[in-house]
Amino acid sequence: MRQATVYIDSSALQYNLNRVKQLAPHSKIVSMVKANAYGHGIKDCLAALDRTDAFGVACLEEAIEIRQLGYTQPITLIEGVFSEDEMTHVIQYQLECMVHHAQQVEWLIAHKNAYNALGLKVWVKLNSGMNRLGFKITEIIAVIQRLKAEGFSCVLAMHFANADADHPLNEQQIDQFLQVKQACEPIMASCCNSAAIFKYPELHFDFVRPGIMLYGATPFADKNVHTLDLKPVMTFSAEIIALNHIQQGEHVGYGSSFTATKNMKIAIVSVGYGDGYPRAYLKPNFVAINQKLVPVVGRVSMDMLAIDVTDIEAEIGTRVELWGKHRLVDDVADANGTIGYELLCRLTQRPSRRKNP
Ligand SMILES: Cc1ncc(COP(=O)(O)O)c(C=O)c1O
């Protein structure tokens, strides 16, 4: 059987959840499990995260899956409903809505009796400068006042555009958030994703919303997971399926883009872009074998890639870590001009999935 396997380390996930608890001891944790738990597989991740206070997802389908797996924690639909008919499911599955535009407010109010009877909170999104979702500062106070008057229990919510960096917009976003919070007291509040959980302890408020840090990848460009004391949850691995001894001047792979500078031993590994391993890399890229970094050479193909094992012991069947504890997904992402989030989420259905390496 072809070996390209994704292993999920549940104890690492629990460790990272505990890190959030340590960092934000006075806040409830809304664990973000959208996009199939950032590509990790929702079922195993929910089991490991069962001590979280709540879950956050991007759509009804993701929320219903969580309910069907038997979890009863609050679930926030972070983009709210996309049409009024989804409100029936919101009530049926007891889901909490974000509202970010006027129509959603009307849809919610039309179902206020059932919604409020279930004790569901409504999350009201402030657009404080990211200009993605939310009410502007000039609109949101009236929205919140109206929702409160209709009996809703509101959470003021915001998302940072640059929590991972020092950017002037951060101060503007914080300033607007605090202004609205003050004008709407008493109100619950939530504005911290992973990067902000680290960066702004004073802004943790009632709910923090960690995503990437739970999975043991970094939200920052300049800090790795070891520095942040997080543990990678996913190990993506494959096996060597062929070994080639090539002479100086010979080429490897499509486009013959790699030329041997000396006589070399090249191993072919059973993974490619058909599994979700990225093809385009801008910087030298590596895999790990027995905790040592080994260079990737030539172009990644759909089912295979080539590595230079001239100086290491390697044979058919040797396991290769594409990313995991020794080759961080963030470093693979950096070599490929992207972020760990994307690589984790865009794995295909093809690799087999197992618990714990
Ligand atoms: C509204 C909201 N909150 C929290 C998160 C979690 O962000 P991160 O994965 O950076 O922690 C996201 C992710 O996109 C989000 O959209």
PDBQT file of the ligand as one rigid body, heavy atoms in Angstrom, charges set to zero:
ROOT
HETATM    1  C1  LIG A 401     -13.289  35.236  13.466  1.00  0.00    +0.000 C 
HETATM    2  C2  LIG A 401     -12.105  34.371  13.693  1.00  0.00    +0.000 A 
HETATM    3  N1  LIG A 401     -11.683  34.181  14.947  1.00  0.00    +0.000 NA
HETATM    4  C3  LIG A 401     -10.602  33.408  15.214  1.00  0.00    +0.000 A 
HETATM    5  C4  LIG A 401      -9.892  32.791  14.208  1.00  0.00    +0.000 A 
HETATM    6  C5  LIG A 401      -8.685  31.967  14.550  1.00  0.00    +0.000 C 
HETATM    7  O1  LIG A 401      -7.544  32.542  14.015  1.00  0.00    +0.000 OA
HETATM    8  P1  LIG A 401      -6.099  31.867  14.246  1.00  0.00    +0.000 P 
HETATM    9  O2  LIG A 401      -6.148  30.569  13.523  1.00  0.00    +0.000 OA
HETATM   10  O3  LIG A 401      -5.157  32.824  13.630  1.00  0.00    +0.000 OA
HETATM   11  O4  LIG A 401      -5.951  31.701  15.706  1.00  0.00    +0.000 OA
HETATM   12  C6  LIG A 401     -10.303  32.973  12.885  1.00  0.00    +0.000 A 
HETATM   13  C7  LIG A 401      -9.560  32.352  11.793  1.00  0.00    +0.000 C 
HETATM   14  O5  LIG A 401      -9.568  32.693  10.664  1.00  0.00    +0.000 OA
HETATM   15  C8  LIG A 401     -11.440  33.784  12.626  1.00  0.00    +0.000 A 
HETATM   16  O6  LIG A 401     -11.861  33.984  11.363  1.00  0.00    +0.000 OA
ENDROOT
TORSDOF 0
